[in-house]
Structure formats: C-alpha cells, structure tokens
C-alpha cells in the first residue's frame, strides 16, 4: 500500500528531478524519489553489514 507524502525541497533540486524524469525510465518524480530512497536504504544496510 502506498502512502501520500508531502515534502519541501529547493526549487533547483525540483527542476533537476523534473529533467531526470523527462530523460529517463522514471514515470514521475514520485517514482524517482521512491527509487532513490530504496537505493539509499539498501546502501545503508550493506554498509552496516560491512562494519
């Protein structure tokens, strides 16, 4: 089940996300942000295991 979030970010970062969506496989900014968070959490988990 997906939950709806509201976030704030700098305008320039939002513009960069929009450009990424236009030039990539992401359906929209929500898809891109979800992918980025999952990637971050996976990397964090792998780093914790390496310690």
PDB file of N, CA, C, O and CB in Angstrom:
ATOM      1  N   UNK A   1       0.834  -1.167   0.000  1.00  0.00           N
ATOM      2  CA  UNK A   1       0.000   0.000   0.000  1.00  0.00           C
ATOM      3  C   UNK A   1       0.893   1.248   0.000  1.00  0.00           C
ATOM      4  O   UNK A   1       1.854   1.322   0.766  1.00  0.00           O
ATOM      5  CB  UNK A   1      -0.957  -0.012   1.214  1.00  0.00           C
ATOM      6  N   UNK A   2       0.591   2.185  -0.819  1.00  0.00           N
ATOM      7  CA  UNK A   2       1.372   3.420  -0.898  1.00  0.00           C
ATOM      8  C   UNK A   2       0.748   4.467   0.015  1.00  0.00           C
ATOM      9  O   UNK A   2      -0.468   4.502   0.202  1.00  0.00           O
ATOM     10  CB  UNK A   2       1.447   3.942  -2.363  1.00  0.00           C
ATOM     11  N   UNK A   3       1.591   5.310   0.574  1.00  0.00           N
ATOM     12  CA  UNK A   3       1.130   6.425   1.381  1.00  0.00           C
ATOM     13  C   UNK A   3       1.479   7.720   0.661  1.00  0.00           C
ATOM     14  O   UNK A   3       2.479   7.788  -0.054  1.00  0.00           O
ATOM     15  CB  UNK A   3       1.757   6.388   2.804  1.00  0.00           C
ATOM     16  N   UNK A   4       0.681   8.713   0.842  1.00  0.00           N
ATOM     17  CA  UNK A   4       0.908  10.000   0.213  1.00  0.00           C
ATOM     18  C   UNK A   4       1.743  10.853   1.157  1.00  0.00           C
ATOM     19  O   UNK A   4       1.423  10.972   2.339  1.00  0.00           O
ATOM     20  CB  UNK A   4      -0.436  10.702  -0.140  1.00  0.00           C
ATOM     21  N   UNK A   5       2.816  11.446   0.636  1.00  0.00           N
ATOM     22  CA  UNK A   5       3.691  12.301   1.421  1.00  0.00           C
ATOM     23  C   UNK A   5       3.725  13.688   0.817  1.00  0.00           C
ATOM     24  O   UNK A   5       3.446  13.882  -0.367  1.00  0.00           O
ATOM     25  CB  UNK A   5       5.106  11.712   1.503  1.00  0.00           C
ATOM     26  N   UNK A   6       4.065  14.627   1.639  1.00  0.00           N
ATOM     27  CA  UNK A   6       4.295  15.981   1.172  1.00  0.00           C
ATOM     28  C   UNK A   6       5.689  16.368   1.621  1.00  0.00           C
ATOM     29  O   UNK A   6       6.023  16.241   2.800  1.00  0.00           O
ATOM     30  CB  UNK A   6       3.211  16.981   1.711  1.00  0.00           C
ATOM     31  N   UNK A   7       6.510  16.842   0.687  1.00  0.00           N
ATOM     32  CA  UNK A   7       7.876  17.222   1.048  1.00  0.00           C
ATOM     33  C   UNK A   7       8.157  18.629   0.525  1.00  0.00           C
ATOM     34  O   UNK A   7       7.463  19.140  -0.354  1.00  0.00           O
ATOM     35  CB  UNK A   7       8.912  16.203   0.477  1.00  0.00           C
ATOM     36  N   UNK A   8       9.178  19.227   1.085  1.00  0.00           N
ATOM     37  CA  UNK A   8       9.664  20.520   0.609  1.00  0.00           C
ATOM     38  C   UNK A   8      11.101  20.335   0.173  1.00  0.00           C
ATOM     39  O   UNK A   8      11.872  19.621   0.815  1.00  0.00           O
ATOM     40  CB  UNK A   8       9.543  21.629   1.710  1.00  0.00           C
ATOM     41  N   UNK A   9      11.455  20.986  -0.927  1.00  0.00           N
ATOM     42  CA  UNK A   9      12.841  20.941  -1.385  1.00  0.00           C
ATOM     43  C   UNK A   9      13.142  22.210  -2.150  1.00  0.00           C
ATOM     44  O   UNK A   9      12.236  22.937  -2.556  1.00  0.00           O
ATOM     45  CB  UNK A   9      13.107  19.691  -2.265  1.00  0.00           C
ATOM     46  N   UNK A  10      14.408  22.466  -2.340  1.00  0.00           N
ATOM     47  CA  UNK A  10      14.808  23.658  -3.073  1.00  0.00           C
ATOM     48  C   UNK A  10      14.339  23.561  -4.520  1.00  0.00           C
ATOM     49  O   UNK A  10      14.312  22.483  -5.115  1.00  0.00           O
ATOM     50  CB  UNK A  10      16.335  23.850  -3.009  1.00  0.00           C
ATOM     51  N   UNK A  11      13.977  24.700  -5.061  1.00  0.00           N
ATOM     52  CA  UNK A  11      13.427  24.758  -6.411  1.00  0.00           C
ATOM     53  C   UNK A  11      14.389  24.171  -7.443  1.00  0.00           C
ATOM     54  O   UNK A  11      13.963  23.464  -8.356  1.00  0.00           O
ATOM     55  CB  UNK A  11      13.090  26.195  -6.775  1.00  0.00           C
ATOM     56  N   UNK A  12      15.667  24.457  -7.304  1.00  0.00           N
ATOM     57  CA  UNK A  12      16.657  23.946  -8.260  1.00  0.00           C
ATOM     58  C   UNK A  12      16.698  22.418  -8.241  1.00  0.00           C
ATOM     59  O   UNK A  12      16.819  21.789  -9.292  1.00  0.00           O
ATOM     60  CB  UNK A  12      18.053  24.515  -7.944  1.00  0.00           C
ATOM     61  N   UNK A  13      16.599  21.832  -7.073  1.00  0.00           N
ATOM     62  CA  UNK A  13      16.585  20.371  -6.967  1.00  0.00           C
ATOM     63  C   UNK A  13      15.337  19.806  -7.638  1.00  0.00           C
ATOM     64  O   UNK A  13      15.405  18.788  -8.326  1.00  0.00           O
ATOM     65  CB  UNK A  13      16.646  19.930  -5.485  1.00  0.00           C
ATOM     66  N   UNK A  14      14.219  20.455  -7.442  1.00  0.00           N
ATOM     67  CA  UNK A  14      12.983  20.019  -8.096  1.00  0.00           C
ATOM     68  C   UNK A  14      13.128  20.076  -9.621  1.00  0.00           C
ATOM     69  O   UNK A  14      12.691  19.161 -10.319  1.00  0.00           O
ATOM     70  CB  UNK A  14      11.794  20.895  -7.638  1.00  0.00           C
ATOM     71  N   UNK A  15      13.727  21.127 -10.129  1.00  0.00           N
ATOM     72  CA  UNK A  15      13.943  21.242 -11.577  1.00  0.00           C
ATOM     73  C   UNK A  15      14.836  20.119 -12.094  1.00  0.00           C
ATOM     74  O   UNK A  15      14.595  19.572 -13.170  1.00  0.00           O
ATOM     75  CB  UNK A  15      14.566  22.604 -11.919  1.00  0.00           C
ATOM     76  N   UNK A  16      15.862  19.779 -11.325  1.00  0.00           N
ATOM     77  CA  UNK A  16      16.760  18.687 -11.729  1.00  0.00           C
ATOM     78  C   UNK A  16      16.027  17.351 -11.734  1.00  0.00           C
ATOM     79  O   UNK A  16      16.262  16.517 -12.608  1.00  0.00           O
ATOM     80  CB  UNK A  16      17.977  18.614 -10.790  1.00  0.00           C
ATOM     81  N   UNK A  17      15.142  17.145 -10.765  1.00  0.00           N
ATOM     82  CA  UNK A  17      14.346  15.916 -10.747  1.00  0.00           C
ATOM     83  C   UNK A  17      13.433  15.849 -11.964  1.00  0.00           C
ATOM     84  O   UNK A  17      13.310  14.801 -12.599  1.00  0.00           O
ATOM     85  CB  UNK A  17      13.514  15.829  -9.456  1.00  0.00           C
ATOM     86  N   UNK A  18      12.801  16.959 -12.285  1.00  0.00           N
ATOM     87  CA  UNK A  18      11.913  17.008 -13.445  1.00  0.00           C
ATOM     88  C   UNK A  18      12.680  16.677 -14.731  1.00  0.00           C
ATOM     89  O   UNK A  18      12.173  15.961 -15.595  1.00  0.00           O
ATOM     90  CB  UNK A  18      11.253  18.398 -13.558  1.00  0.00           C
ATOM     91  N   UNK A  19      13.896  17.200 -14.850  1.00  0.00           N
ATOM     92  CA  UNK A  19      14.730  16.890 -16.012  1.00  0.00           C
ATOM     93  C   UNK A  19      15.068  15.405 -16.067  1.00  0.00           C
ATOM     94  O   UNK A  19      15.064  14.803 -17.141  1.00  0.00           O
ATOM     95  CB  UNK A  19      16.018  17.719 -15.980  1.00  0.00           C
ATOM     96  N   UNK A  20      15.357  14.822 -14.918  1.00  0.00           N
ATOM     97  CA  UNK A  20      15.667  13.387 -14.861  1.00  0.00           C
ATOM     98  C   UNK A  20      14.474  12.552 -15.301  1.00  0.00           C
ATOM     99  O   UNK A  20      14.633  11.563 -16.016  1.00  0.00           O
ATOM    100  CB  UNK A  20      16.093  12.983 -13.442  1.00  0.00           C
ATOM    101  N   UNK A  21      13.289  12.946 -14.878  1.00  0.00           N
ATOM    102  CA  UNK A  21      12.078  12.218 -15.257  1.00  0.00           C
ATOM    103  C   UNK A  21      11.907  12.268 -16.780  1.00  0.00           C
ATOM    104  O   UNK A  21      11.583  11.255 -17.401  1.00  0.00           O
ATOM    105  CB  UNK A  21      10.826  12.814 -14.542  1.00  0.00           C
ATOM    106  N   UNK A  22      12.119  13.417 -17.366  1.00  0.00           N
ATOM    107  CA  UNK A  22      11.953  13.586 -18.814  1.00  0.00           C
ATOM    108  C   UNK A  22      12.948  12.736 -19.597  1.00  0.00           C
ATOM    109  O   UNK A  22      12.638  12.264 -20.691  1.00  0.00           O
ATOM    110  CB  UNK A  22      12.115  15.056 -19.197  1.00  0.00           C
ATOM    111  N   UNK A  23      14.146  12.539 -19.038  1.00  0.00           N
ATOM    112  CA  UNK A  23      15.232  11.872 -19.753  1.00  0.00           C
ATOM    113  C   UNK A  23      15.493  10.437 -19.316  1.00  0.00           C
ATOM    114  O   UNK A  23      16.537   9.880 -19.656  1.00  0.00           O
ATOM    115  CB  UNK A  23      16.476  12.654 -19.589  1.00  0.00           C
ATOM    116  N   UNK A  24      14.574   9.818 -18.570  1.00  0.00           N
ATOM    117  CA  UNK A  24      14.902   8.506 -18.021  1.00  0.00           C
ATOM    118  C   UNK A  24      13.700   7.576 -17.985  1.00  0.00           C
ATOM    119  O   UNK A  24      12.666   7.832 -18.602  1.00  0.00           O
ATOM    120  CB  UNK A  24      15.468   8.655 -16.632  1.00  0.00           C
ATOM    121  N   UNK A  25      13.869   6.491 -17.246  1.00  0.00           N
ATOM    122  CA  UNK A  25      12.848   5.449 -17.164  1.00  0.00           C
ATOM    123  C   UNK A  25      11.786   5.739 -16.109  1.00  0.00           C
ATOM    124  O   UNK A  25      10.811   4.996 -15.994  1.00  0.00           O
ATOM    125  CB  UNK A  25      13.496   4.124 -16.870  1.00  0.00           C
ATOM    126  N   UNK A  26      11.964   6.808 -15.339  1.00  0.00           N
ATOM    127  CA  UNK A  26      11.041   7.097 -14.251  1.00  0.00           C
ATOM    128  C   UNK A  26       9.737   7.669 -14.790  1.00  0.00           C
ATOM    129  O   UNK A  26       9.741   8.531 -15.669  1.00  0.00           O
ATOM    130  CB  UNK A  26      11.675   8.068 -13.253  1.00  0.00           C
ATOM    131  N   UNK A  27       8.629   7.186 -14.257  1.00  0.00           N
ATOM    132  CA  UNK A  27       7.304   7.635 -14.701  1.00  0.00           C
ATOM    133  C   UNK A  27       7.004   9.057 -14.251  1.00  0.00           C
ATOM    134  O   UNK A  27       6.352   9.824 -14.960  1.00  0.00           O
ATOM    135  CB  UNK A  27       6.226   6.695 -14.177  1.00  0.00           C
ATOM    136  N   UNK A  28       7.492   9.399 -13.056  1.00  0.00           N
ATOM    137  CA  UNK A  28       7.229  10.712 -12.473  1.00  0.00           C
ATOM    138  C   UNK A  28       8.204  10.936 -11.315  1.00  0.00           C
ATOM    139  O   UNK A  28       9.026  10.071 -11.011  1.00  0.00           O
ATOM    140  CB  UNK A  28       5.741  10.828 -11.987  1.00  0.00           C
ATOM    141  N   UNK A  29       8.107  12.088 -10.681  1.00  0.00           N
ATOM    142  CA  UNK A  29       9.029  12.394  -9.581  1.00  0.00           C
ATOM    143  C   UNK A  29       8.820  11.459  -8.401  1.00  0.00           C
ATOM    144  O   UNK A  29       9.784  11.105  -7.722  1.00  0.00           O
ATOM    145  CB  UNK A  29       8.857  13.841  -9.129  1.00  0.00           C
ATOM    146  N   UNK A  30       7.591  11.054  -8.145  1.00  0.00           N
ATOM    147  CA  UNK A  30       7.343  10.121  -7.039  1.00  0.00           C
ATOM    148  C   UNK A  30       8.079   8.808  -7.264  1.00  0.00           C
ATOM    149  O   UNK A  30       8.674   8.254  -6.339  1.00  0.00           O
ATOM    150  CB  UNK A  30       5.835   9.859  -6.879  1.00  0.00           C
ATOM    151  N   UNK A  31       8.036   8.317  -8.491  1.00  0.00           N
ATOM    152  CA  UNK A  31       8.735   7.077  -8.837  1.00  0.00           C
ATOM    153  C   UNK A  31      10.243   7.240  -8.638  1.00  0.00           C
ATOM    154  O   UNK A  31      10.899   6.359  -8.083  1.00  0.00           O
ATOM    155  CB  UNK A  31       8.428   6.671 -10.297  1.00  0.00           C
ATOM    156  N   UNK A  32      10.786   8.364  -9.090  1.00  0.00           N
ATOM    157  CA  UNK A  32      12.214   8.622  -8.943  1.00  0.00           C
ATOM    158  C   UNK A  32      12.608   8.709  -7.471  1.00  0.00           C
ATOM    159  O   UNK A  32      13.612   8.127  -7.059  1.00  0.00           O
ATOM    160  CB  UNK A  32      12.599   9.913  -9.667  1.00  0.00           C
ATOM    161  N   UNK A  33      11.820   9.435  -6.681  1.00  0.00           N
ATOM    162  CA  UNK A  33      12.143   9.596  -5.254  1.00  0.00           C
ATOM    163  C   UNK A  33      12.026   8.269  -4.522  1.00  0.00           C
ATOM    164  O   UNK A  33      12.857   7.972  -3.663  1.00  0.00           O
ATOM    165  CB  UNK A  33      11.218  10.640  -4.601  1.00  0.00           C
ATOM    166  N   UNK A  34      11.020   7.467  -4.837  1.00  0.00           N
ATOM    167  CA  UNK A  34      10.879   6.156  -4.201  1.00  0.00           C
ATOM    168  C   UNK A  34      12.094   5.283  -4.523  1.00  0.00           C
ATOM    169  O   UNK A  34      12.628   4.610  -3.641  1.00  0.00           O
ATOM    170  CB  UNK A  34       9.573   5.459  -4.665  1.00  0.00           C
ATOM    171  N   UNK A  35      12.525   5.295  -5.771  1.00  0.00           N
ATOM    172  CA  UNK A  35      13.713   4.536  -6.180  1.00  0.00           C
ATOM    173  C   UNK A  35      14.943   5.022  -5.412  1.00  0.00           C
ATOM    174  O   UNK A  35      15.734   4.215  -4.923  1.00  0.00           O
ATOM    175  CB  UNK A  35      13.947   4.666  -7.707  1.00  0.00           C
ATOM    176  N   UNK A  36      15.100   6.345  -5.308  1.00  0.00           N
ATOM    177  CA  UNK A  36      16.264   6.906  -4.621  1.00  0.00           C
ATOM    178  C   UNK A  36      16.289   6.523  -3.143  1.00  0.00           C
ATOM    179  O   UNK A  36      17.348   6.196  -2.606  1.00  0.00           O
ATOM    180  CB  UNK A  36      16.275   8.424  -4.761  1.00  0.00           C
ATOM    181  N   UNK A  37      15.145   6.560  -2.491  1.00  0.00           N
ATOM    182  CA  UNK A  37      15.074   6.198  -1.064  1.00  0.00           C
ATOM    183  C   UNK A  37      15.391   4.716  -0.879  1.00  0.00           C
ATOM    184  O   UNK A  37      16.132   4.347   0.032  1.00  0.00           O
ATOM    185  CB  UNK A  37      13.669   6.523  -0.481  1.00  0.00           C
ATOM    186  N   UNK A  38      14.833   3.868  -1.740  1.00  0.00           N
ATOM    187  CA  UNK A  38      15.127   2.429  -1.653  1.00  0.00           C
ATOM    188  C   UNK A  38      16.615   2.174  -1.853  1.00  0.00           C
ATOM    189  O   UNK A  38      17.214   1.372  -1.136  1.00  0.00           O
ATOM    190  CB  UNK A  38      14.308   1.640  -2.700  1.00  0.00           C
ATOM    191  N   UNK A  39      17.214   2.861  -2.834  1.00  0.00           N
ATOM    192  CA  UNK A  39      18.647   2.704  -3.086  1.00  0.00           C
ATOM    193  C   UNK A  39      19.471   3.153  -1.890  1.00  0.00           C
ATOM    194  O   UNK A  39      20.434   2.485  -1.514  1.00  0.00           O
ATOM    195  CB  UNK A  39      19.059   3.492  -4.325  1.00  0.00           C
ATOM    196  N   UNK A  40      19.101   4.275  -1.292  1.00  0.00           N
ATOM    197  CA  UNK A  40      19.785   4.786  -0.120  1.00  0.00           C
ATOM    198  C   UNK A  40      19.715   3.787   1.035  1.00  0.00           C
ATOM    199  O   UNK A  40      20.727   3.501   1.677  1.00  0.00           O
ATOM    200  CB  UNK A  40      19.185   6.124   0.299  1.00  0.00           C
ATOM    201  N   UNK A  41      18.523   3.261   1.296  1.00  0.00           N
ATOM    202  CA  UNK A  41      18.350   2.320   2.406  1.00  0.00           C
ATOM    203  C   UNK A  41      19.109   1.022   2.161  1.00  0.00           C
ATOM    204  O   UNK A  41      19.675   0.449   3.093  1.00  0.00           O
ATOM    205  CB  UNK A  41      16.868   2.021   2.622  1.00  0.00           C
ATOM    206  N   UNK A  42      19.125   0.556   0.924  1.00  0.00           N
ATOM    207  CA  UNK A  42      19.871  -0.657   0.590  1.00  0.00           C
ATOM    208  C   UNK A  42      21.368  -0.440   0.799  1.00  0.00           C
ATOM    209  O   UNK A  42      22.050  -1.297   1.361  1.00  0.00           O
ATOM    210  CB  UNK A  42      19.591  -1.081  -0.866  1.00  0.00           C
ATOM    211  N   UNK A  43      21.877   0.702   0.349  1.00  0.00           N
ATOM    212  CA  UNK A  43      23.299   1.025   0.526  1.00  0.00           C
ATOM    213  C   UNK A  43      23.643   1.139   2.008  1.00  0.00           C
ATOM    214  O   UNK A  43      24.674   0.635   2.452  1.00  0.00           O
ATOM    215  CB  UNK A  43      23.654   2.339  -0.205  1.00  0.00           C
ATOM    216  N   UNK A  44      22.782   1.798   2.763  1.00  0.00           N
ATOM    217  CA  UNK A  44      22.999   1.949   4.197  1.00  0.00           C
ATOM    218  C   UNK A  44      23.046   0.588   4.893  1.00  0.00           C
ATOM    219  O   UNK A  44      23.880   0.364   5.770  1.00  0.00           O
ATOM    220  CB  UNK A  44      21.899   2.820   4.813  1.00  0.00           C
ATOM    221  N   UNK A  45      22.159  -0.309   4.504  1.00  0.00           N
ATOM    222  CA  UNK A  45      22.118  -1.648   5.086  1.00  0.00           C
ATOM    223  C   UNK A  45      23.397  -2.414   4.758  1.00  0.00           C
ATOM    224  O   UNK A  45      23.959  -3.087   5.623  1.00  0.00           O
ATOM    225  CB  UNK A  45      20.888  -2.420   4.577  1.00  0.00           C
ATOM    226  N   UNK A  46      23.852  -2.314   3.519  1.00  0.00           N
ATOM    227  CA  UNK A  46      25.076  -3.008   3.112  1.00  0.00           C
ATOM    228  C   UNK A  46      26.296  -2.460   3.860  1.00  0.00           C
ATOM    229  O   UNK A  46      27.186  -3.221   4.240  1.00  0.00           O
ATOM    230  CB  UNK A  46      25.283  -2.876   1.593  1.00  0.00           C
ATOM    231  N   UNK A  47      26.335  -1.154   4.066  1.00  0.00           N
ATOM    232  CA  UNK A  47      27.448  -0.546   4.805  1.00  0.00           C
ATOM    233  C   UNK A  47      27.434  -0.979   6.256  1.00  0.00           C
ATOM    234  O   UNK A  47      28.493  -1.190   6.847  1.00  0.00           O
ATOM    235  CB  UNK A  47      27.388   0.981   4.716  1.00  0.00           C
ATOM    236  N   UNK A  48      26.256  -1.116   6.840  1.00  0.00           N
ATOM    237  CA  UNK A  48      26.151  -1.545   8.233  1.00  0.00           C
ATOM    238  C   UNK A  48      26.629  -2.986   8.389  1.00  0.00           C
ATOM    239  O   UNK A  48      27.248  -3.334   9.395  1.00  0.00           O
ATOM    240  CB  UNK A  48      24.702  -1.408   8.730  1.00  0.00           C
ATOM    241  N   UNK A  49      26.344  -3.811   7.401  1.00  0.00           N
ATOM    242  CA  UNK A  49      26.797  -5.209   7.447  1.00  0.00           C
ATOM    243  C   UNK A  49      28.306  -5.314   7.296  1.00  0.00           C
ATOM    244  O   UNK A  49      28.915  -6.247   7.820  1.00  0.00           O
ATOM    245  CB  UNK A  49      26.113  -6.027   6.354  1.00  0.00           C
ATOM    246  N   UNK A  50      28.916  -4.379   6.592  1.00  0.00           N
ATOM    247  CA  UNK A  50      30.353  -4.412   6.343  1.00  0.00           C
ATOM    248  C   UNK A  50      31.155  -4.024   7.578  1.00  0.00           C
ATOM    249  O   UNK A  50      32.359  -4.273   7.639  1.00  0.00           O
ATOM    250  CB  UNK A  50      30.705  -3.490   5.192  1.00  0.00           C
ATOM    251  N   UNK A  51      30.507  -3.426   8.548  1.00  0.00           N
ATOM    252  CA  UNK A  51      31.214  -2.980   9.755  1.00  0.00           C
ATOM    253  C   UNK A  51      31.480  -4.103  10.706  1.00  0.00           C
ATOM    254  O   UNK A  51      32.066  -3.888  11.767  1.00  0.00           O
ATOM    255  CB  UNK A  51      30.436  -1.914  10.458  1.00  0.00           C
TER     256      UNK A  51
END
